[in-house]
Every structure is written in structure tokens, then in C-alpha cells.
Amino acid sequence: MKPTYYVTTPIFYVNGAPHIGHAYTMIAADVLARFKRLDGYDVHFLTGTDEHGQKVEKAAIDAGMTPQAFTDQISASFRDIAAAMGLSNDDFIRTTDPRHHLASQALWTRLQDAGHIYLGGYEGWYAIRDEAFYDEGELVTRPDGIKVAPTGAPVEFVTEPSYFFRMSAFQERLLAHIEAHPEFIGPTARRNEVLGFLRGGLKDLSISRTGFRWGIPVPGDEAHVMYVWLDALTNYITALGYPNENAELWRFWPADLQIVGKDILRFHAVIWPTLLMAAGLPLPKRLYAHGWWTIEGEKISKSLGNVIDPRELVQAYGLDPLRFFLLREVTFGSDGDYSRKAIVGRLNTELANDLGNLAQRSLSLIAKNLEGRLPGRGVLSDDDTTLIAAAEALPVVLREKLDRQAFGEALEEVWKVIRAGNGYIDRQAPWALRRTDPPRMAVVLRVLADLLRHVATVLQPFMPTSMSRMLDQLGVPTDLRDFAQLRSPLPDGTPLPAPEGIFPRHVDGAA
Ligand code: MSP
């Protein structure tokens, strides 16, 4: 039986068009899902849309549509983006799915039956943009005197009857859990923020609203709809069949990794685990908060008009180069800036020059001088064995990096090997060996082909289509492309198809 691996993205609010920030979360999770599949895991990868609440209802009204018609339309656009980003998700959940109504109401009932829910009244501030409650003390006063949420979102004063979740009762247990499991929240700086917040004291949480209707009705009291975050967080278990804990997919709970943006870590690191504790369910093994992208130095926003449809970037640069750039350019966990100059620079240097040229040079020498057949390894020199050892270590090295979501470091390790390969080909000069020592030329080209096979195999999660083309050119059969297969060398004499360039160069300035 393969070990299981469950990875999730946040579910996206359907109040506007998908942008590069959404694509980023999706791609990061996809790389991990693909990596784990190649590493022998039984993977479940979930993404989807978050469709209830006042923010979405308001967006529907502004668009002159019913919430259902509006959410159907925008949810479809997120599904399209997921496909356009090459996502290998196993499921796409919508919080308007009947299965999700069932799961949310079942979770509610379970908490209520266990005595964790009581009826009270909420009096305080609410920010629709954040779908969050704020205390008076958390608000900030803008220079024009208007009070806003700490995120800058407008707030309104709300007084309404509300059900509460006894979240305060779980403060100590959650603190103890986070302290005992240093890997539970990453990166460390964010974990410390959560700890600081928890030490400040946890209050009970308002978990129902009465001012509007676009939500899941509270079981037994239909005047209330559930607070959208309660419904949203439940999606991660709905998708595994909750409340049926005998469902086939339930074996994937607890999740191995839940990726979120830094703005929504607190909901995932405080509300979600306390809800699970109250329901008697295990907590996810790890939450990781990534940073935010800006575009050419500016915050991404509709009003600035700089919302780039990720599909335009795919058209300009190709999907794999975009995926590579997003995970290579900034440390996962830190904020990053997208600029044309940065992407063109990376693609030309690292994809076209470093990797593309190494493959093209090696494979065309095999095509020209060895009748396009993979040569045997023969007797290896120290230079050969050092290079091969570095390439062979890649799956193990990457496993450790990616288990910490260190995508940039993982890619750097691969590029060290690629750069070493370029140094090797220059030093060994197989084009000169062709005359002086043809058997040695054959060995050098085999070493390079083996290096490229390892590199292309471990880069598949990042650049699935291009690496599949590279593996085709290296003569690797499609069913021999997972990490375990790297231990079996390809037979000497394997015929290779004619090599073709994989990564074009981009001219700076052109889109
Ligand atoms: N619906 C909630 C999540 C519920 S999960 C149970 C939500 N949706 S969102 O559409 O607003 O954001 C989805 C994800 O996109 C979040 O993780 C958020 O951090 C991420 N991003 C939104 N803008 C972003 C950038 N500019 N850069 C990087 N990620 C960004 O929050």
C-alpha cells in the first residue's frame, strides 16, 4: 500500500477574476502533488471555490445577477484557470455543492451536540472584504478620520443575534499543540505570529449571521446562515466524504499540507484546528503560509487596473516557464514582485541557456556522431562519477527541500547540477574527442544523457510538458519516469529521436 498524501489550496472567493496570486497558490500545491506522486505516494489534491457570504452576494448584486448564476460563472473561470495552469487536482470543490451543505450542517450539529455552540448576540465590527470580525481595539484610524480594519478594509458596526463557538475553551490545547509540533505552521516567523496572537487570549467566535441569506442555513434555526469561514474551512473534509468517516477518501485525513496565503493563515491556524478539536477530529499535519505578489512594484488591484490574467502570461512565455519563474524567483513564504524584466531574465539565463543549451548540445552530439543511439557508460573517470553522484542525489535532496516547501532551494539544487554539467561538457569537450578519442566521447555523452535524465525527471513536477518532451528526447519510456525508475539505467543503444530545442529565448521588452 502506498503512503497517502493530501494537499490543499485555499478555496477562492468568487467575487472577481482569477489573477497571478491565485495561480501561485495553485501551482505551488500542484508541484507538491506531482512530486509526491512521482515519489510513490497515493496523492489527493484539492482546490475549489468559496462561494457564500456577504462579499460574494454583494459582487453578484453589483453584477446584476442572482448569487447562484454569478457564482456558477466565476467558479467556472477558476476551474478554467486551474486547467490553464496545468493543475493535476483530483477534485474541484464548490461550497454550493450539495455534498458541502451536508458536511457543513453535519459538522455544526456535531459541535452543537457536544456543547460547543451557544446562542448569543454579536455587537461589533465586521469587514465584508475580509469576511472577518474585528474588535474596536484592532481598528486603525485613517488620516481622513475613518476607522478601518487593520487590513485597510472598510468596516461596519453590526448588532445581531448570533451563534457562538466556544473557541476560547481550546486556547491552551492549541497553544500546547503548536509548541509540541514545530512543523505544524511554516514559515517560523508566521508560526511565531500565531503563537503571539494565541497568547493574547482567544475569544469565542461568532459563527452565524442573520443580515443576509447567501449562506448555508444553520440546522434547526433557519433565520441564521453560517459564518462563511466556518462553511469554507469545512470544505477540506467535505471533499473526503465527511461526515461519512468510512468513505473511501477519508483515509486522506488528516491533510499532510494545507497551503494558504499569509492573509488567511490565522483562520487556518486558529479557527480550523479548534473546530477540529471540538469535533474530535485530527488536525492537519502542516499549514504553510506563502507571501504576496505585487506587479511591477504595485499591489494587485482592480482599481489600479493591473490585474493580469495568468492566461496572458502563459501565452507570452509558455506555461512551464511561468510555473518555473513563480517558484524560482522568490522564496516561498516571502513576498515577491512580478516584472517583465525579471521573468525574461530568468527564462533566458536558466531555461534557455543553462538547461536548454546543455540538452541541445549533448543530444545533438549523440545524434550526429553516434547515429542517435544512447552510448554505454564504459570506464568512468573521477570527473564522471562526481557528476553522476550529484545527479543521482537529486530525488533525495529535493524530497527534503520540498517537505519544507523550499521550492527555490530545491530548484537551486537542480541548477547546481545543471551548471556542473555545463562545466563538465566544456572541460571534456566531446566535440574534440570525436577525433582524438571516440570511445571517450561516447562515455562523456552517456554521462551527460544520464545527468539530463535525472534533471528532467525531478523537474517534471515544475515543468510537466517540457520535461516530458525532454524525457522523450532522452529515450525514457513514459512508464519509467518516476523516481524509483531512476535506479534502472536505460539500455545501451536505445534509439533517441531527433533533438529539438525546448526553451526559446525571449527578447527583453517584447511581451
Ligand atoms: N476564500 C478565502 C479562502 C478560504 S480557504 C478555506 C480567500 N479567498 S481569496 O480568493 O481571497 O484568496 C485565495 C488565496 O489567494 C489566498 O491564499 C490569498 O493569500 C491568495 N492571494 C490573493 N492575492 C494574492 C497575491 N497578490 N499574491 C499571492 N497570493 C494572493 O481568501
Residues whose N, C-alpha, C, O or C-beta is under 5 A from the ligand:
A	BS01	MSP	P10 I11 F12 Y13 G21 H22 D50 A232 L233 V260 G261 K262 D263 I264 G291 W292 W293 I300
